[in-house]
Amino acid sequence: MDARADLPIGSEPLPYRQRHIASTGLSATRGPLSAGCRFTYKSGIDPAPGLFPEGTRDLIPVYLVDLSLGCRVGKSTVTLKVLNLTQYNYARVERNLGAPRRLSIGISGVY
């Protein structure tokens, strides 16, 4: 039996892959303050043979919003980042959940 017989050909989408992915962002700086926002969209995944019956609930579109705020203090910059701001629940592939909201604080500088 040829294992390649079940693979999609030509313009057929691959299983567990989104057809559309888009990402856009906006950032601004004014004096010592900076802000940024990024939006990512991933279309729902088409069902593929061999999915677990309950796996179809994981195939929804993904809408993610990330936010960053920064402040320059002397030669240092303090940055606050929030990834998945809206705490959107999604799966990257069947039964593999995406990361929940994450908060990070960073300090960088040139000395």
C-alpha positions as CSV (number, residue, x, y, z in Angstrom):
1,M,0.0,0.0,0.0
2,D,1.3,3.4,-1.0
3,A,1.3,5.8,2.0
4,R,1.2,8.8,-0.4
5,A,-2.2,7.8,-1.8
6,D,-4.0,9.6,1.0
7,L,-2.0,12.9,0.7
8,P,-3.8,15.9,-0.8
9,I,-2.5,16.9,-4.3
10,G,-2.4,20.2,-6.2
11,S,-4.5,22.9,-4.7
12,E,-6.2,20.7,-2.1
13,P,-5.5,22.0,1.5
14,L,-3.4,19.9,3.8
15,P,-5.2,18.5,6.9
16,Y,-4.8,20.4,10.1
17,R,-3.8,23.6,8.3
18,Q,-5.7,26.9,8.1
19,R,-6.5,28.1,4.6
20,H,-6.1,31.8,5.7
21,I,-3.8,33.5,8.1
22,A,-3.5,37.2,8.5
23,S,-1.7,39.4,11.0
24,T,-1.6,43.1,11.4
25,G,-0.2,45.5,13.9
26,L,0.0,49.2,14.9
27,S,2.6,50.9,17.0
28,A,3.2,54.4,18.2
29,T,5.8,56.3,20.2
30,R,5.5,59.7,21.8
31,G,8.3,60.9,23.9
32,P,9.4,58.2,26.4
33,L,6.2,56.2,25.9
34,S,5.4,53.5,23.3
35,A,2.5,51.3,22.6
36,G,1.8,48.5,20.2
37,C,-1.1,46.2,19.3
38,R,-1.2,43.2,17.0
39,F,-4.2,41.2,15.7
40,T,-3.9,37.7,14.3
41,Y,-6.6,35.8,12.5
42,K,-6.4,32.1,11.5
43,S,-9.4,30.6,9.7
44,G,-11.0,27.4,11.0
45,I,-9.5,24.1,10.0
46,D,-11.4,21.8,7.6
47,P,-12.2,18.4,9.1
48,A,-9.9,15.7,7.9
49,P,-10.2,11.9,7.9
50,G,-9.1,10.3,11.2
51,L,-10.2,13.0,13.5
52,F,-11.4,12.0,16.9
53,P,-15.3,12.5,16.9
54,E,-15.1,15.3,19.5
55,G,-12.1,16.9,17.7
56,T,-14.3,18.9,15.4
57,R,-14.9,21.4,18.3
58,D,-11.2,22.4,18.1
59,L,-11.4,23.5,14.4
60,I,-12.7,27.0,15.1
61,P,-11.2,30.2,13.7
62,V,-8.6,32.0,15.9
63,Y,-8.7,35.7,16.8
64,L,-5.8,36.8,18.9
65,V,-5.0,40.3,20.2
66,D,-1.5,41.1,21.7
67,L,-0.7,44.4,23.4
68,S,2.6,46.0,24.5
69,L,3.3,49.2,26.4
70,G,6.8,50.6,27.1
71,C,8.4,53.5,28.9
72,R,11.9,54.8,28.5
73,V,13.6,55.7,31.8
74,G,17.1,57.1,31.3
75,K,19.0,54.6,29.3
76,S,16.6,51.8,30.1
77,T,13.2,50.8,28.7
78,V,10.5,49.0,30.8
79,T,8.1,47.0,28.7
80,L,4.8,45.3,29.6
81,K,3.4,42.7,27.2
82,V,0.1,41.0,27.2
83,L,-0.3,38.1,24.8
84,N,-3.8,36.8,24.0
85,L,-5.3,39.8,25.7
86,T,-8.9,38.6,25.4
87,Q,-8.1,35.1,26.9
88,Y,-9.4,33.5,23.7
89,N,-9.6,29.7,23.9
90,Y,-8.4,28.0,20.8
91,A,-6.6,24.9,19.6
92,R,-3.6,25.1,17.2
93,V,-4.4,21.5,16.0
94,E,-6.8,19.0,17.3
95,R,-6.5,18.5,21.1
96,N,-3.5,20.9,21.3
97,L,-4.7,24.1,23.1
98,G,-3.2,27.4,22.4
99,A,-1.5,29.4,25.1
100,P,-3.8,31.3,27.6
101,R,-3.3,35.0,28.4
102,R,0.4,35.7,29.2
103,L,1.8,38.7,30.9
104,S,5.5,39.6,30.8
105,I,7.5,42.6,32.1
106,G,10.9,43.3,30.6
107,I,13.7,45.7,31.2
108,S,16.3,46.5,28.6
109,G,19.0,49.1,28.3
110,V,22.1,50.4,26.7
111,Y,25.0,51.2,29.0
